[in-house]
Amino acid sequence: MADKLVTIAQYENYIEAEMAKQLLADYGIEAVVTGENTANVYSGLPALSNIELQTLENQAQQALKNPGS
């Protein structure tokens, strides 16, 4: 059975989310950023900017131990 994606962090800024994603990649942890389109459309409105950093469930604990998440 395939592992599901879980949210490990939320951001109001797309760039910060991408930086955290890259930091996780440096540790060998694959992650994705979701919600960037909403953030672009509603920039400046944090309540509507729901940017999430997600990783596979089996890597979530390791990702949460690393800085940036």
Secondary structure, DSSP 8 states (H G I E B T S, - for coil): ----EEEEEEES-HHHHHHHHHHHHHTT--EEEE-HHHHHHTTT-TTT--EEEEEEGGGHHHHHHSTT-
